[in-house]
């Protein structure tokens, strides 16, 4: 009788942590999706030495500094076209329209994973 109770207790102690592990990735995926961000506008200034672009929202005075690194993907797309071309970071200049996708860190710094240069209409 005591063996059966100990076995049942041991099984329940193992079952609880395993059930939390099964449902944990779902919550983590929701948190990750919530932290993805987008910022688009005109490049006000670029600093290749600091790996940053200052981008001002169109029709607004709001601007942010977009940080990039070697893992950032750079693309170019014509208006209304589905053709996306990979480009070099040096091809993005001041007054170009860009769409930046990335994440904000705990300090509020925007780190871009993708910067897409858009051609004028």
N, C-alpha and C positions, 0 to 999 in steps of 0.2 A: 504494500500500500504506500509506504514512504517512497519507494523507488518511482512509482507512478506519479506521485505528486512532484517529486524533484524533476522528473523528466518533463512534465507539463510546465513547470516553472521555467526550466532551462529553455524549452521551445518558445515560450512566450517572450523571454528576454531576448532571444535571437530574432524573433519575428518583428518586433517593434522597430529596431534600428534598420532592418532591411526594408521595411515599408517606407520609411522616411527617405532612404536613398533612392528608391524608385521614383518618388514624386519630386525630388529636389531639382533635377535638371529642367523640369517644366518651369519652375519659378525663376531659375537662372536665365533661361532664354527670354522670358518676358522682361526682366531687368535689362538685359543687353539691348533688346529692341527699343526700349524706352530711352536709352542713352544715345542712340544714333541721332545725328543732327545734320541739318542742311543750312547752308548760308550761300546766297547768291547776290550778285551785284557787280559793280565796276571796281577794277583794281585801281586803288588810289596810289599806292607805292609798293614796290617790290624790293626785297632785300635778300639776294641770293646768299650773301655771307651769313645771315642769320636764319636762312631758310624760312622766310615769312612773306606773306602777302597781306597788305591791309586792304580789305574789301568793304566798300560802302554799299548798302542796300539801295536799289534803284528807287528814286523819288523820295529819299529819306536822308536824314543826317546820321542815322545809325551805322556804325562801322565796327568791324572786329578784325583782329589780327589772326590770320590763318597760318598755323605752323605745318610744315611738311617735312618729309624725310625721304630717304632712298626707297622706302616701300610705297610711297604715294604714287598712284597711277595718274598719268596725265593724258587727257584725250582732247580731241577737237571735233566739233560737230556743227555742220551747216544748219541754218534755221530750216525746220520742216523736214530735214533729211534723217533717215535712219542709219546712214553711213557714219560710223564712229572710227576715227583715226587716232592711233597713239602718237603723241608728240613729245618733244623735249621740253623741260621746264623753261628753257631760255626763250621759247616761242611765246610765252605769256608775258605781255608788256603792260605798262600803265595804260589805263582807259579801256582795256579789254574787258568784256563781260565774261564772268566765270560762274560756275555752279560748283560749290565745294560740299562734299559729303564727308562726314567723319564723326568724331565724338568729342565731347567736352570731358576734361579730367576733373578731379576734385577741386582744383584751383580755378576752374572756369576757363581754362585754355582750350581753344579749338584746335584739334589735330586732324588734318585732312587725310583720308584714305584715297579719295578721288578728287581731282580738280579737272573740270571739263570747261575748256575754252569754247565760247559760243561765238559764231560769226554774226555780224549785224544783219538785221532784217533787210 
